[in-house]
Amino acid sequence: MKILVAEDDRDSRDLVHDIVLTLGYQAIPVADGRAALECARQDLPDLIILDINMPLLDGFEVCEALRASRRRWTLTRGCAGWAWAQMITWPSRSTRAS
């Protein structure tokens, strides 16, 4: 599975990239909306993790461009910051048992 990670903040992009690789998937990191759109059209990733506030094109503009393309994309909204925070801070199985 190919996952496109579009995030302009290097630390956040590297974190998500590392998590995707750890989970056994192929990660394609990009730093701006224009690169995300080009990569989505060329590499046809299975999933796109898309930041909203990015240079050149923001996440909403990337979504609109993907909707307008000939390929059928399923667009889903989510709150990644909350989800990643929950995943990172969730207690391990051994600490939950105590």
Phi and psi in degrees as a GROMACS rama.xvg file:
@    title "Ramachandran Plot"
@    xaxis  label "Phi"
@    yaxis  label "Psi"
@TYPE xy
-98.0816  129.185  LYS-2
-122.325  120.036  ILE-3
-85.1868  125.027  LEU-4
-111.824  106.861  VAL-5
-107.823  107.731  ALA-6
-154.987  127.143  GLU-7
-81.2506  -23.4841  ASP-8
-78.7997  117.797  ASP-9
-58.0698  -45.0591  ARG-10
-62.3755  -44.7361  ASP-11
-64.9605  -42.6408  SER-12
-62.185  -43.9006  ARG-13
-64.4843  -38.9537  ASP-14
-62.5051  -50.3581  LEU-15
-65.1448  -40.6926  VAL-16
-56.3665  -48.1978  HIS-17
-64.075  -39.4909  ASP-18
-63.989  -43.8639  ILE-19
-60.805  -44.813  VAL-20
-64.4131  -41.8792  LEU-21
-61.0471  -34.1278  THR-22
-77.5294  -3.77878  LEU-23
93.0578  15.5218  GLY-24
-105.845  161.974  TYR-25
-84.2859  126.804  GLN-26
-106.833  137.71  ALA-27
-121.268  98.5436  ILE-28
-86.2269  137.386  PRO-29
-136.812  157.437  VAL-30
-109.006  -1.73439  ALA-31
-152.932  166.935  ASP-32
-65.3352  -37.3307  GLY-33
-65.1407  -42.9321  ARG-34
-64.33  -36.8698  ALA-35
-62.5188  -44.6342  ALA-36
-64.7715  -45.5557  LEU-37
-61.6956  -44.7831  GLU-38
-65.271  -41.6821  CYS-39
-60.3921  -40.6275  ALA-40
-72.868  -34.75  ARG-41
-86.8736  -46.8571  GLN-42
-90.714  -14.1212  ASP-43
46.5646  63.9174  LEU-44
-66.3121  158.04  PRO-45
-78.7124  -26.5267  ASP-46
-147.499  143.114  LEU-47
-122.823  123.098  ILE-48
-99.8347  113.405  ILE-49
-122.076  122.538  LEU-50
-73.9264  155.949  ASP-51
-87.7315  -51.4818  ILE-52
-91.5137  95.2944  ASN-53
-133.085  157.008  MET-54
-73.4967  163.223  PRO-55
70.949  -60.1969  LEU-56
-135.474  135.275  LEU-57
-85.2747  174.048  ASP-58
-59.2972  -36.6279  GLY-59
-65.6105  -40.6296  PHE-60
-65.967  -37.6928  GLU-61
-62.8905  -45.4988  VAL-62
-59.4339  -44.3509  CYS-63
-62.4037  -41.7456  GLU-64
-65.406  -38.419  ALA-65
-67.7447  -39.2007  LEU-66
-61.1665  -37.2069  ARG-67
-77.882  -12.8973  ALA-68
-76.1632  167.203  SER-69
-73.2782  -28.8414  ARG-70
-71.4317  144.238  ARG-71
-83.7723  114.151  ARG-72
-109.74  140.518  TRP-73
-99.5632  114.563  THR-74
-103.188  126.122  LEU-75
-126.853  139.419  THR-76
-99.5817  149.529  ARG-77
-158.537  171.292  GLY-78
-110.381  84.1979  CYS-79
-63.6219  -38.4555  ALA-80
-57.8244  -44.4533  GLY-81
-67.1286  -42.8413  TRP-82
-64.4617  -44.0964  ALA-83
-66.8998  -39.3986  TRP-84
-61.4633  -43.0893  ALA-85
-63.933  -40.6377  GLN-86
-66.5581  -41.2421  MET-87
-71.8399  -35.7497  ILE-88
-95.8034  -2.77672  THR-89
-64.2268  130.396  TRP-90
-64.4937  147.875  PRO-91
-69.2609  163.251  SER-92
-58.3458  -38.841  ARG-93
-67.5478  -35.1688  SER-94
-79.9907  -25.0987  THR-95
-71.7416  -29.4136  ARG-96
-72.932  -22.7635  ALA-97
